[in-house]
């Protein structure tokens, strides 16, 4: 059974290099806010996803659009794929490190403020 797991891992590793991707790390925005935007573009064509991001009034659209354009450029320049056939296969936002700050409160106390960061990853693929 262990050999089958190794075969699957090797197959995943081979296919991983064939799909174009781009990652933005340490974006100073909560992953929860970013996930509201990336859910809009999942499984959409590149041009349609860009149009959605341009017309969505959220702060997270700017970094997501930047990563999407970077992934499309990687597909064209590095892998020689046509932009017309690309779609957003996978998109996710993971939590990055949290900056911890303190705000003074009454009676000499302090409360913790968490400034969250996120890592945004977009993986494209070609429609057949």
N, C-alpha and C positions, 0 to 999 in steps of 0.2 A: 504494500500500500504506500510505503514511503517513496517508492520510485515514481508512482503516479503523481504525487505531489511535486516532486522535483521536475517532472516533465511539464506540468502545468505552469510552474514558476518560470521555467525556461521559455515557454511559449509566450507568456505575458511579457517577459523581458525583451523578446524579439519584437513583439508588436508595439511595445512602448516607444521604441525609437522611430517608428514609422509615422506616428501621428504628431502633427505640430502642436506645440503648447507654449504658453507664456505664463510667467508667475510674477506677481508684484508682492513683495514682502514688506512687513512693518508699516502697513498703511494705518494712519492714525484715525481709525474709525472702528466702531464696534462691529463684529461679524454679524450680529443680529440685524443691523441696519443694511449691511452689504447684501445679506441673503434675500432681503425684500426686493432688491434690484436684480440680482442674478437669476431669481426664479422667473423673471419676465423673459429672459433671453435663452433659456435652456431649450435645446432642440430646434432652434430657429436658424435660418440661413444668415450668412454674415451681413448682407445688406439690410435685411429686415431687423436684425439685432441692433445694428448701428442706428437705424431710424428710431427704434424704440428707446434706446439710451439717450439720443439727442433730445427727444421730446418728453422725457420723464423728469419731473421736477424734484429730484432727490439729490442730495449731496454725494451719494455713493456712485452716481452714474459717471462722474468724471474719471476716477481711477479704473472703473470697470471698462469704460470705453478705451482707455489707454492700453489696458492689457489685451483687449480684443483686437485692436489695431496691431499690436505687437505680435500676437499669435498669427494673424493673417499675413503679416510681413514675413514671419518665419516660414510659413507654409509656401509662400511664393519664392522667396530667395534661397532658402536652404534645401527644400524638398521638391521644388519645381512643380507645385500643385497649382491648378487653376482656381482663381478666386471665386468664379461663378459656381463651382461645385461644392464649396466648403459650407459646413454648418457647425454649430456649437454642439459637440458631442457630450462633453462634460464640463461643468463649471461648478466650483465650490469655493467657499471662503472658510478657512480654518482660523482658529484663534491664535494670535501671536502673544508675545510677552506683554504683561500688563504693567504699566507705570503706576506706582503707588504714591499718592500724595496725601497730605493731611490738611484739613481745614479746621481752624479754631472754632470752638463752640463755647457756649456759656458755661460758667462755673469751672473754668480752667480745663475743660475737656477738649478732645479733638476727635474728629471723625475721619475715616479713611475715604479717599476719593480714588476710584479705579479708572485710569485712562487706558482703555483697551485698544489693542492693535489687532490687525488681521492680515492674513496671507491669502491673496486671491489667485486662483489658478484657473485657466481656461484651456481646454483641450479641444482641438478641432478635428474634423474628419471629413472625408469626401463622400458625397451621395453617389450611389451607383446608378 
